């Protein structure tokens, strides 16, 4: 079996961009019979930014509920919170820190992006790539799906694991990045990449009225209703085409080019498409957020399974370190 590992920070409910660009592709990978998927909520990593306990707990539940709602099979795969296995993740992190040169961490994007404001940088952020490496090699992951902007951290994980192996023998599996060149860049309501940081995202799990309001906030130009419109430059059409089938997209394109079809009509169609396409996901999300016992059961079962592998890895590492 090929092991694929994905970590998701507990920074809030995933939005449409997260779902189309990361969650659904990852779930598709997990459904292939040759793959064994490890999906964990990186709530330890989230501590570098989120300092409120209630907020962190709520974010963790929201992320877990969203992945289950979108179809991740927690019974077939591994589904767990990083913090519930912290003794293994943090112990391995220390061993790897002792193999990691300072300049490597100083060159990490996560640190350099904030290095001009060192008072805002905590040690957790500085050592973030080493905890990330521990997260991966603890479970002997073969591949880690990453975007091009995350490739550096995965390369650091490979280097750190390689340094450990050169010192103590071939104990850790060296992970490889899995970069899907076809991954979509999902536009936000303002036309730039959809992101919570830009506050331009669409939350598909909102109640219907709030969801419609969010869709209606998408930017559009001032072309009159009766005039033809260019679908290739319009954000609403772009979002519609990312989710609709070929026939629906062709019809929408014809509506734009024909004229007499306003952006309001297009936004209403997009809203209805989201409700239709994600009807089951919206229902399941509400189920898991309301039935916290059902959600907790899925997570605890996954944590018990993951702990078996983590314990074995730590035992192997301790042995070569001379601690057993």
C-alpha positions as CSV (number, residue, x, y, z in Angstrom):
1,X,0.0,0.0,0.0
2,X,1.1,3.6,-0.7
3,X,0.7,5.9,2.3
4,X,-0.5,9.4,1.6
5,X,-0.5,12.0,4.4
6,X,-2.4,15.3,4.6
7,X,-2.4,17.7,7.5
8,X,-5.0,20.5,7.8
9,X,-4.6,23.4,10.2
10,X,-7.5,24.1,12.5
11,X,-8.0,27.7,11.3
12,X,-11.7,27.5,10.8
13,X,-14.3,26.1,8.5
14,X,-13.0,25.2,5.0
15,X,-14.4,27.4,2.2
16,X,-15.2,26.6,-1.4
17,X,-11.6,27.1,-2.5
18,X,-10.4,24.7,0.1
19,X,-13.0,22.1,-0.9
20,X,-12.5,22.3,-4.7
21,X,-8.7,22.8,-4.6
22,X,-7.6,20.5,-1.8
23,X,-10.3,18.4,0.0
24,X,-12.1,16.8,-3.0
25,X,-8.7,15.9,-4.7
26,X,-7.4,14.4,-1.5
27,X,-10.5,12.4,-1.0
28,X,-10.3,11.1,-4.5
29,X,-6.8,9.9,-3.8
30,X,-8.0,8.2,-0.7
31,X,-10.6,6.3,-2.6
32,X,-8.0,4.5,-4.8
33,X,-7.5,0.9,-3.6
34,X,-3.7,1.1,-3.7
35,X,-3.6,4.1,-1.3
36,X,-3.8,4.3,2.4
37,X,-4.6,7.9,3.5
38,X,-3.7,9.6,6.7
39,X,-5.7,12.8,7.3
40,X,-4.9,14.7,10.5
41,X,-6.0,18.0,12.0
42,X,-2.8,19.9,12.8
43,X,-4.1,21.6,15.9
44,X,-0.6,21.7,17.5
45,X,0.6,23.7,14.5
46,X,-2.4,26.0,14.9
47,X,-1.1,27.1,18.3
48,X,1.5,29.3,16.6
49,X,-1.4,31.6,15.6
50,X,-4.6,30.7,17.5
51,X,-4.3,31.4,21.2
52,X,-8.0,31.1,22.3
53,X,-8.9,27.6,23.5
54,X,-12.6,27.7,22.6
55,X,-11.7,29.0,19.1
56,X,-9.2,26.3,18.5
57,X,-11.6,23.6,19.7
58,X,-14.4,25.0,17.5
59,X,-12.1,25.2,14.5
60,X,-11.0,21.6,15.0
61,X,-14.6,20.4,15.0
62,X,-15.4,22.4,12.0
63,X,-12.5,21.0,9.9
64,X,-13.3,17.5,11.0
65,X,-16.9,17.8,10.2
66,X,-16.2,19.3,6.8
67,X,-13.9,16.5,5.7
68,X,-16.3,13.8,6.8
69,X,-19.2,15.7,5.1
70,X,-17.3,15.8,1.9
71,X,-16.8,12.0,1.9
72,X,-13.6,11.1,3.6
73,X,-13.9,7.5,4.7
74,X,-12.5,7.5,8.2
75,X,-13.1,3.8,8.7
76,X,-11.0,2.8,5.7
77,X,-8.3,5.4,6.3
78,X,-6.7,7.2,9.3
79,X,-8.4,10.3,10.7
80,X,-7.0,11.9,13.9
81,X,-6.1,15.1,15.8
82,X,-2.4,15.8,16.1
83,X,-2.8,16.9,19.7
84,X,-4.3,13.5,20.8
85,X,-1.0,11.9,19.7
86,X,1.2,14.7,20.9
87,X,3.5,12.5,22.9
88,X,4.7,10.8,19.7
89,X,4.7,13.9,17.5
90,X,6.6,16.1,19.9
91,X,9.1,13.4,21.0
92,X,10.1,12.7,17.4
93,X,10.3,16.5,16.8
94,X,13.0,16.8,19.5
95,X,15.0,14.0,17.9
96,X,14.7,15.6,14.5
97,X,15.5,19.1,15.9
98,X,18.9,17.7,17.0
99,X,19.6,16.8,13.3
100,X,18.4,20.1,11.9
101,X,20.8,23.0,11.2
102,X,19.8,26.5,12.2
103,X,20.3,28.0,8.7
104,X,17.7,25.6,7.3
105,X,15.0,26.9,9.6
106,X,16.1,30.5,9.2
107,X,15.5,30.1,5.4
108,X,12.0,28.6,5.8
109,X,9.3,30.7,4.1
110,X,7.1,30.5,7.2
111,X,9.9,32.3,9.2
112,X,11.3,34.6,6.5
113,X,7.9,36.0,5.7
114,X,7.8,37.4,9.2
115,X,11.5,37.9,9.9
116,X,11.2,41.6,9.6
117,X,8.9,41.6,12.6
118,X,10.8,39.2,14.9
119,X,8.8,40.3,17.9
120,X,5.9,38.5,16.3
121,X,7.8,35.3,15.7
122,X,7.4,32.6,18.4
123,X,9.7,29.6,18.6
124,X,6.9,27.4,17.5
125,X,6.8,29.2,14.2
126,X,10.5,29.0,13.8
127,X,10.6,25.2,14.4
128,X,7.4,24.6,12.5
129,X,9.1,22.7,9.7
130,X,10.6,20.2,12.1
131,X,7.2,19.4,13.7
132,X,5.9,19.1,10.2
133,X,8.7,16.6,9.3
134,X,7.8,14.6,12.4
135,X,4.1,14.5,11.5
136,X,5.1,12.9,8.2
137,X,7.8,10.5,9.0
138,X,6.1,9.3,12.2
139,X,3.6,7.4,9.9
140,X,6.1,6.4,7.2
141,X,4.2,8.4,4.6
142,X,5.3,7.9,1.0
143,X,3.7,10.9,-0.5
144,X,2.4,14.3,0.8
145,X,0.1,16.3,-1.5
146,X,1.4,19.9,-1.5
147,X,0.9,23.0,-3.6
148,X,3.9,24.6,-5.3
149,X,4.1,27.2,-2.6
150,X,4.5,24.4,0.1
151,X,7.1,22.4,-1.7
152,X,10.0,24.0,0.3
153,X,8.7,22.6,3.6
154,X,8.3,19.2,2.2
155,X,11.9,19.3,0.8
156,X,13.0,20.3,4.3
157,X,11.2,17.2,5.7
158,X,13.1,15.1,3.2
159,X,16.4,16.6,4.2
160,X,15.7,16.3,8.0
161,X,14.7,12.6,7.7
162,X,17.7,12.0,5.4
163,X,20.1,13.5,8.0
164,X,18.6,11.2,10.7
165,X,19.0,8.2,8.5
166,X,22.6,9.0,7.6
167,X,23.4,9.2,11.3
168,X,21.4,6.2,12.6
169,X,20.6,4.0,9.6
170,X,17.6,3.6,7.3
171,X,14.9,4.0,10.0
172,X,12.6,6.7,8.6
173,X,10.8,6.6,5.3
174,X,11.8,9.6,3.1
175,X,8.6,11.3,1.8
176,X,8.1,12.7,-1.6
177,X,5.9,15.6,-2.6
178,X,2.8,14.9,-4.7
179,X,2.2,18.0,-6.7
180,X,-0.9,18.0,-9.0
181,X,-0.2,20.4,-11.8
182,X,-4.0,20.4,-12.6
183,X,-5.0,21.8,-9.2
184,X,-7.4,24.6,-9.7
185,X,-6.8,28.1,-8.4
186,X,-10.3,29.1,-7.2
187,X,-11.1,32.8,-7.5
188,X,-12.7,34.6,-4.6
189,X,-15.6,37.0,-4.7
190,X,-13.1,39.9,-5.6
191,X,-11.5,37.9,-8.4
192,X,-8.2,37.2,-6.6
193,X,-7.4,33.8,-5.1
194,X,-10.1,32.7,-2.6
195,X,-8.6,33.1,0.9
196,X,-9.8,33.8,4.4
197,X,-6.9,36.3,4.6
198,X,-8.6,38.3,1.9
199,X,-12.1,37.8,3.3
200,X,-13.2,36.9,-0.2
201,X,-14.4,33.4,0.3
202,X,-17.7,31.5,-0.1
203,X,-18.7,29.3,2.8
204,X,-20.9,26.5,1.3
205,X,-22.0,25.5,4.8
206,X,-23.7,28.8,5.6
207,X,-27.5,28.9,6.0
208,X,-29.2,29.5,2.6
209,X,-29.9,33.2,3.0
210,X,-26.4,33.9,4.1
211,X,-25.0,31.8,1.4
212,X,-27.0,33.7,-1.2
213,X,-25.8,37.0,0.2
214,X,-22.2,35.8,-0.1
215,X,-22.7,34.7,-3.7
216,X,-24.3,38.1,-4.6
217,X,-21.2,39.9,-3.3
218,X,-19.1,38.5,-6.2
219,X,-17.7,41.4,-8.2
220,X,-19.0,42.1,-11.7
221,X,-18.6,44.9,-14.3
222,X,-21.2,47.5,-15.3
223,X,-22.3,45.9,-18.6
224,X,-26.1,46.5,-19.0
225,X,-28.5,43.5,-18.6
226,X,-29.5,43.5,-22.3
227,X,-25.9,43.6,-23.6
228,X,-23.7,40.5,-24.3
229,X,-21.1,39.7,-21.7
230,X,-17.7,38.1,-21.8
231,X,-17.9,34.9,-19.7
232,X,-14.1,34.4,-19.8
233,X,-13.5,37.5,-17.7
234,X,-16.3,37.1,-15.2
235,X,-15.8,35.6,-11.7
236,X,-19.3,34.2,-11.4
237,X,-19.0,32.3,-14.7
238,X,-15.6,31.0,-13.7
239,X,-16.9,29.6,-10.4
240,X,-20.0,28.2,-12.1
241,X,-17.8,26.4,-14.7
242,X,-15.6,24.9,-12.0
243,X,-18.6,23.0,-10.6
244,X,-21.1,22.6,-13.5
245,X,-21.1,19.8,-16.1
246,X,-20.3,20.5,-19.7
247,X,-23.9,21.0,-20.8
248,X,-24.7,23.4,-17.9
249,X,-21.5,25.4,-18.6
250,X,-22.3,25.6,-22.4
251,X,-25.8,26.9,-21.6
252,X,-24.4,29.5,-19.2
253,X,-21.9,30.6,-21.8
254,X,-24.6,31.0,-24.4
255,X,-26.7,33.1,-21.9
256,X,-23.7,35.5,-21.4
257,X,-23.0,35.9,-25.2
258,X,-26.6,36.3,-26.2
259,X,-27.4,39.2,-23.9
260,X,-30.5,39.8,-22.0
261,X,-29.0,37.8,-19.1
262,X,-27.8,39.8,-16.1
263,X,-25.1,39.1,-13.6
264,X,-27.9,38.8,-11.0
265,X,-29.3,35.8,-13.0
266,X,-25.8,34.2,-13.2
267,X,-25.3,34.6,-9.4
268,X,-28.7,33.1,-8.7
269,X,-27.8,30.1,-10.9
270,X,-24.4,29.8,-9.1
271,X,-26.2,29.8,-5.8
272,X,-28.6,27.1,-6.9
273,X,-25.8,25.0,-8.3
274,X,-23.9,25.2,-5.0
275,X,-27.0,24.2,-3.1
276,X,-27.7,21.3,-5.5
277,X,-24.1,20.1,-5.8
278,X,-23.4,20.2,-2.0
279,X,-26.8,19.3,-0.7
280,X,-25.6,16.1,0.9
281,X,-22.4,17.7,2.2
282,X,-24.4,20.5,3.9
283,X,-26.7,18.0,5.6
284,X,-23.8,15.9,6.8
285,X,-21.9,18.9,8.0
286,X,-24.8,20.0,10.1
287,X,-25.2,16.4,11.4
288,X,-21.6,16.2,12.7
289,X,-21.6,19.7,14.1
290,X,-24.8,19.0,16.0
291,X,-24.0,15.4,17.0
292,X,-20.6,16.0,18.6
293,X,-20.6,12.4,20.0
294,X,-20.7,10.9,16.5
295,X,-17.8,13.2,15.5
296,X,-15.8,12.4,18.6
297,X,-16.3,8.7,18.0
298,X,-14.9,8.9,14.5
299,X,-11.8,10.8,15.7
300,X,-11.1,8.6,18.7
301,X,-11.3,5.5,16.5
302,X,-8.8,7.0,14.1
303,X,-6.5,8.1,16.9
304,X,-6.4,4.6,18.3
305,X,-5.4,3.2,14.8
306,X,-2.8,5.9,14.2
307,X,-1.3,5.5,17.7
308,X,-0.4,1.9,16.9
309,X,1.9,3.1,14.0
310,X,3.2,6.0,15.9
311,X,4.2,3.8,18.9
312,X,6.1,1.4,16.7
313,X,8.0,4.2,14.9
314,X,9.0,5.8,18.2
315,X,10.2,2.4,19.5
316,X,12.3,2.0,16.4
317,X,13.8,5.5,16.7
318,X,14.5,5.1,20.4
319,X,16.3,1.8,19.8
320,X,18.7,3.4,17.3
321,X,19.2,6.3,19.6
322,X,20.3,4.0,22.4
323,X,17.3,4.7,24.6
324,X,16.0,1.1,24.7
